[in-house]
Amino acid sequence: MLVRLLYASRAADDNHAAAIESIMQQSRTHNPERGITGILCYGGDIFMQVLEGGRMEVNELYGFITRDPRHKDVVILKYEEVTERRFYGWTMGQVNIDKINPSVLLKYSSRPVLDPYSVSGDVSIALLEELISTAAIIGRT
């Protein structure tokens, strides 16, 4: 059974760059063996990440994330069973929202910032879909 989990969190400390680098390195090292794919978006102190894979593996990873000291205010935005992966091309792709044209964010939000806490999970997925279509995601592996 494949699932897709979308969550948001805030960086627990002010060293966002180190946290992002650490998360990406861990994801790219461990996700292939777990069969997990996905994308990490970040802007300011906010992370938004989608994880796809087997139900047990995704649930286990999400449990780890909720206990990870790099994250706080962790919340599930959307969780669903899927028949196929949408983010299959990335062991963990990444998007720095600060480098995206603000008009893309305004299409999905009231302000040109990443704030998944104020929109629905479906809106956040739509943003990710647009980022894929505009080739804004880096780190395809």
GUDOFI-427915 format. One record per residue (C-alpha): residue number from 0; x, y, z; residue in one letter. Coordinates in pm, 1 decimal, padded with zeros to 6 digits. Layout:
BEGIN
num | u | v | w | residu
NUM | X | Y | Z | A
...
This chain:
BEGIN
num | u | v | w | residu
0 | 00000.0 | 00000.0 | 00000.0 | M
1 | 00147.7 | 00333.1 | -00110.4 | L
2 | 00075.3 | 00649.1 | 00088.0 | V
3 | 00153.3 | 01017.4 | 00054.5 | R
4 | 00205.9 | 01225.1 | 00367.0 | L
5 | 00240.7 | 01602.3 | 00360.4 | L
6 | 00346.5 | 01780.2 | 00677.0 | Y
7 | 00468.9 | 02119.2 | 00789.4 | A
8 | 00708.0 | 02211.2 | 01067.1 | S
9 | 00917.1 | 02500.6 | 01189.4 | R
10 | 01291.9 | 02498.6 | 01236.4 | A
11 | 01371.9 | 02452.8 | 01603.0 | A
12 | 01670.5 | 02688.2 | 01595.3 | D
13 | 01802.2 | 02979.7 | 01390.8 | D
14 | 02059.0 | 02780.6 | 01192.8 | N
15 | 01817.8 | 02688.6 | 00911.0 | H
16 | 02088.9 | 02623.3 | 00653.6 | A
17 | 02256.8 | 02358.7 | 00869.9 | A
18 | 01923.1 | 02192.5 | 00946.1 | A
19 | 01829.0 | 02180.8 | 00577.4 | I
20 | 02165.9 | 02038.7 | 00476.6 | E
21 | 02144.0 | 01774.9 | 00750.4 | S
22 | 01787.5 | 01676.6 | 00658.9 | I
23 | 01874.8 | 01649.9 | 00289.4 | M
24 | 02186.1 | 01442.9 | 00356.7 | Q
25 | 01997.3 | 01201.6 | 00583.6 | Q
26 | 01708.5 | 01174.4 | 00337.8 | S
27 | 01928.3 | 01099.2 | 00040.0 | R
28 | 02124.4 | 00842.9 | 00239.0 | T
29 | 01837.5 | 00653.9 | 00403.4 | H
30 | 01527.5 | 00705.1 | 00185.1 | N
31 | 01632.7 | 00478.4 | -00104.2 | P
32 | 01667.3 | 00174.4 | 00122.8 | E
33 | 01324.2 | 00250.1 | 00273.5 | R
34 | 01162.9 | 00308.0 | -00065.7 | G
35 | 01068.9 | 00665.4 | 00028.1 | I
36 | 01058.5 | 00952.8 | -00219.4 | T
37 | 00954.7 | 01314.1 | -00176.7 | G
38 | 01027.0 | 01684.1 | -00171.8 | I
39 | 01131.2 | 01929.7 | 00097.6 | L
40 | 01027.1 | 02294.8 | 00054.7 | C
41 | 01154.8 | 02559.6 | 00288.3 | Y
42 | 01120.6 | 02929.6 | 00332.0 | G
43 | 01218.2 | 03132.1 | 00636.3 | G
44 | 01187.0 | 02897.2 | 00932.3 | D
45 | 00912.7 | 02680.4 | 00776.0 | I
46 | 00955.8 | 02335.3 | 00627.1 | F
47 | 00693.9 | 02160.8 | 00416.3 | M
48 | 00771.5 | 01806.8 | 00312.3 | Q
49 | 00590.2 | 01538.4 | 00118.9 | V
50 | 00685.3 | 01175.4 | 00173.6 | L
51 | 00572.6 | 00885.2 | -00045.0 | E
52 | 00624.8 | 00516.0 | 00004.1 | G
53 | 00492.0 | 00214.1 | 00186.1 | G
54 | 00252.1 | 00290.6 | 00469.6 | R
55 | 00471.0 | 00145.4 | 00744.2 | M
56 | 00788.3 | 00312.5 | 00617.2 | E
57 | 00626.8 | 00656.1 | 00577.3 | V
58 | 00454.3 | 00632.6 | 00916.2 | N
59 | 00779.9 | 00528.7 | 01082.1 | E
60 | 00969.9 | 00816.5 | 00922.0 | L
61 | 00701.0 | 01066.8 | 01020.9 | Y
62 | 00721.7 | 00940.4 | 01380.2 | G
63 | 01096.9 | 01001.3 | 01370.2 | F
64 | 01041.1 | 01353.2 | 01234.0 | I
65 | 00800.2 | 01439.0 | 01516.5 | T
66 | 01076.9 | 01350.7 | 01765.7 | R
67 | 01358.7 | 01514.7 | 01565.7 | D
68 | 01502.6 | 01812.0 | 01758.7 | P
69 | 01546.2 | 02006.7 | 01432.4 | R
70 | 01165.9 | 02034.5 | 01399.1 | H
71 | 00892.3 | 02192.8 | 01608.7 | K
72 | 00521.1 | 02256.7 | 01548.1 | D
73 | 00500.8 | 01944.5 | 01331.5 | V
74 | 00154.1 | 01898.3 | 01180.9 | V
75 | 00009.8 | 01666.9 | 00914.2 | I
76 | -00145.8 | 01864.5 | 00629.8 | L
77 | -00260.5 | 01568.7 | 00420.3 | K
78 | -00236.1 | 01190.6 | 00436.9 | Y
79 | -00374.0 | 00966.0 | 00165.8 | E
80 | -00346.0 | 00626.9 | 00006.6 | E
81 | -00227.7 | 00658.2 | -00353.9 | V
82 | -00213.6 | 00423.6 | -00650.8 | T
83 | 00109.5 | 00574.9 | -00780.1 | E
84 | 00380.5 | 00811.5 | -00665.9 | R
85 | 00384.4 | 01168.9 | -00786.8 | R
86 | 00728.2 | 01252.6 | -00644.9 | F
87 | 00900.0 | 00930.8 | -00755.1 | Y
88 | 01196.7 | 01105.5 | -00917.8 | G
89 | 01347.2 | 01234.4 | -00596.1 | W
90 | 01498.5 | 01048.2 | -00301.6 | T
91 | 01445.4 | 01396.9 | -00157.9 | M
92 | 01412.5 | 01692.8 | -00390.8 | G
93 | 01436.1 | 02041.6 | -00249.6 | Q
94 | 01293.2 | 02385.0 | -00316.2 | V
95 | 01410.3 | 02708.0 | -00156.6 | N
96 | 01086.7 | 02907.0 | -00169.0 | I
97 | 01283.6 | 03229.1 | -00117.8 | D
98 | 01419.3 | 03182.8 | -00472.1 | K
99 | 01075.2 | 03133.5 | -00630.6 | I
100 | 00889.0 | 03414.3 | -00805.3 | N
101 | 00650.6 | 03553.5 | -00539.4 | P
102 | 00362.4 | 03544.9 | -00788.1 | S
103 | 00370.1 | 03163.6 | -00773.1 | V
104 | 00310.8 | 03175.4 | -00398.1 | L
105 | 00040.0 | 03441.6 | -00434.7 | L
106 | -00147.9 | 03205.2 | -00663.1 | K
107 | -00196.8 | 02970.2 | -00365.1 | Y
108 | -00187.7 | 03199.8 | -00061.8 | S
109 | -00287.4 | 03543.4 | 00062.1 | S
110 | 00079.4 | 03643.4 | 00102.5 | R
111 | 00392.5 | 03567.2 | -00103.5 | P
112 | 00548.3 | 03346.5 | 00166.4 | V
113 | 00544.9 | 02977.3 | 00241.7 | L
114 | 00278.4 | 02931.8 | 00508.3 | D
115 | 00127.6 | 02583.0 | 00486.5 | P
116 | -00030.8 | 02636.5 | 00829.3 | Y
117 | -00280.2 | 02881.6 | 00675.8 | S
118 | -00389.6 | 02683.3 | 00368.1 | V
119 | -00533.9 | 02338.5 | 00308.1 | S
120 | -00324.8 | 02033.5 | 00231.6 | G
121 | -00478.3 | 02026.5 | -00116.6 | D
122 | -00356.7 | 02381.6 | -00180.3 | V
123 | -00007.2 | 02286.6 | -00063.1 | S
124 | -00004.4 | 01983.6 | -00294.6 | I
125 | -00116.4 | 02209.6 | -00582.8 | A
126 | 00178.9 | 02439.1 | -00510.2 | L
127 | 00415.9 | 02141.9 | -00517.3 | L
128 | 00263.1 | 02025.9 | -00846.7 | E
129 | 00328.8 | 02369.2 | -00995.6 | E
130 | 00685.4 | 02366.6 | -00867.7 | L
131 | 00735.1 | 02033.6 | -01045.1 | I
132 | 00588.0 | 02165.2 | -01369.9 | S
133 | 00812.2 | 02473.4 | -01361.7 | T
134 | 01125.6 | 02268.7 | -01282.3 | A
135 | 01179.5 | 02457.1 | -00955.6 | A
136 | 01273.9 | 02139.6 | -00768.5 | I
137 | 01642.2 | 02051.9 | -00749.8 | I
138 | 01820.8 | 01739.9 | -00641.6 | G
139 | 01662.5 | 01480.1 | -00870.9 | R
140 | 01834.2 | 01149.6 | -00802.7 | T
